Amino acid sequence: MQSSPSFIGRLLSRFSLIQKFLLISLIFALALIFAIFKMLSLQNQEIEIASREILGNKYERLIRSVYENIALHRNETNNYMIGKRDKATLSRLEEEINTLFQNLINYDSQVEDQLRTRSADFEQHDSRNLKPDVLLQKWNHLLQSIPNVTKHESNTLHLELLEDLQSLILYITETSELLQDPQINNYYLIHTLYWLLSENLKSIPTINIEYEHYQEDKVINPPYAELEKNKIHDWLVILEMHLSEIKENIDKIIFYQKKFENNYDIEKKLQGPLQELSIAYEKYIQTVEKHLHDNELGIPPNIPFNDVKNAYVQNFALSNAISDILQKALENRLSELKNDRWMSVGLTTLIALAAFALGVAVMKSITQPLQQMMKAAIALGDGDLSVRVPVVYDDEVGKVSQAFNKTADSLQDLLKQLQWAGIQLTTSTTEIAATAKQQEVTVVEQESTTKQIAVTAREISATTKNFAKTMKEISETAENTSSLATSGKEGLLQMEATMRQMVEAAANIAAKLSVLNEKASTITNVVTTIAKVADQTNLLSLNAAIEAEKAGEQGRSFAVIAREIRRLADQTANATLDIEKMVNEMVSAVSAGVMGVDKFSDEINTGVSQVTTAGEQLSKIIEQVQQLTGSFESVNEGMQAQFTGAEQINESILQLSETAQQTSESIRQFHKSIEQLNHAAQELQSMVSRVKK
């Protein structure tokens, strides 16, 4: 059983093949547009992240410059307080820091939306406000406080500001997503710049401050000084570990830059600053350890400022070199992302156009043969069996074309066979029609003869049937007469008995009516008594009403009852009069009934005598009728036998006549079918002759 097409199949069946192709192309185009949109969204997101990383790296470099100079300012301030620096040198450094702060504030105003450095953003981040203008206020407060504070308080203020700058660096690395950079060749750059070197910036001033505390506690609190010394050794170990890790990271940075970025100048750019940083750190560490040893001997000199400054300078020099390389790598990555975006759009568009062109070509390779096949099918439907479809391709369409041509060849061969079969069919039907015509004439003659015999047989049967019917009616009449006479005799006997019962019943009725007359007289006496009681009741109710009027308001309800009793007494009196009247009428009627019953009894006695005489005469009639009934039955049986034979002959003739009629009708139907078959054969020959071979 063929399954019904689905809803989509029914829907697509309304469109042509080209419309279906355009619909598929539209769906493909929408899907392609959606894919391009998603791809561009992802690429734009990557471009946005790369742009933020570039902005964050620039922002961090400005912060680091401020950090470097404030760290130097701390040392210069300490030297100024002990008289080793003049005010002019300190003022120049302060002016430079103010300029750097201003540059940082200007840059922050440009990128605060991208890097989320507005005041509200810091609040949402659950951190203190690290806006550059807020840090500038702290810097100005520090400058104003220096003349009035001790060296230790100055160090505390400087360290607080440096800690805020360090926190701002970490915040920028988070908001710019530098730490989440996906490229392995940037990982070691970011790790070295934003972790190791930044930690060293915090380690050097911490060591300096701890050393100063160590100097003070050596005299004031020697046990605590020993703890300070151990802390300094720990920080020196951390600094050495960071330096070793920086060297390893620099080697990896050089390797990945050569491998992925083809940057063979990277070694020259990094090895020099790294070597200078190593020398500066090693000298700084040696100097600190030497001063710790000399201090144990009772010599408490300060760490030379040049060694501290050189460590700062070389740390920032390597940081700037790495920052430049990272900035270039990020810019190259941003450029590559933008190029990839346009290349993706162009390549996708090119593929879409190529796919559409290929689809059009495939569509033409399908529709053109199908259109040729459709034209050939129309011509074949119009009767042109010579039409054929050219087979161009050896695909499914080509196989369908071959099947169509094979079908046309089969139809042409079949048409030839039909033409020959039509000729033979026409000849055969003509011969059969002539034979059927002769049989039809013979059957018509036979049918006419049979009809005549049937008419004669029906007349004999009808006569016999009428005579038998008459005899049957006579016999039935005699039987009915005998039956009726017998029934009449029995009825007379019953009537005589009934009349005698009626005489007895009339005597009983007369006796009952006499008793009824006596009872009616008794009822009259009772009615008279009731009338007297009603009159007394009426009188009593009247007296009660008079007494109720005398009682006033208290007797009003009793007056109502008295009125109702009087009304009932009146109704009773009226009913008593009616009953008395009816009883008098009933007495008169009963007297008349007694007289009528007596008269009826006399008449019934007379009727009984007459019925007895009629019964005797009816008995004689019954005996005579019963003697004739036997003769009528014998004649009726003979006529019934004759009628049955005539009926059988008639039925046989009728069956023969019906058979002759059916045969004649069959021959006529057969002749008609032969004519239709002959007509169909002629039409078949005509249709075959119209088909083009």
Secondary structure, 3 states (H helix, E strand, C coil): CCCCCCHHHHHHCCCCHHHHHHHHHHHHHHHHHHHHHHHHHHHHHHHHHHHHHHHHHHHHHHHHHHHHHHHHHHHHHHHHHCCCCCHHHHHHHHHHHHHHHHHHHHHHHHHHHHHCCCHHHHHHCCCCCCCHHHHHHHHHHHHHHHHHCCHHHHHHHHHHHHHHHHHHHHHHHHHCCHHHCCCHHHHHHHHHHHHHHHHHHHHHHHHHHHHHHHHHHHHHCHHHHHHHHHHHHHHHHHHHHHHHHHHHHHHHHHHHHHHHCCCCCHHHHHHHHHHHHHHHHHHHHHHHHHHHHHHHCCCCCCCCHHHHHHHHHHHHHHHHHHHHHHHHHHHHHHHHHHHHHHHHHHHHHHHHHHHHHHHHHHHHHHHHHHHHHHHHHHHHHCCECCCCCCCCCCCHHHHHHHHHHHHHHHHHHHHHHHHHHHHHHHHHHHHHHHHHHHHHHHHHHHHHHHHHHHHHHHHHHHHHHHHHHHHHHHHHHHHHHHHHHHHHHHHHHHHHHHHHHHHHHHHHHHHHHHHHHHHHHHHHHHHHHHHHHHHHHHHHHHHHHHHHHHHHHHHHHHHHHHHHHHHHHHHHHHHHHHHHHHHHHHHHHHHHHHHHHHHHHHHHHHHHHHHHHHHHHHHHHHHHHHHHHHHHHHHHHHHHHHHHHHHHHHHHHHHHHHHHHHHHHHHHHHHHHHHHHHHHHHHHHHHHHHCEC
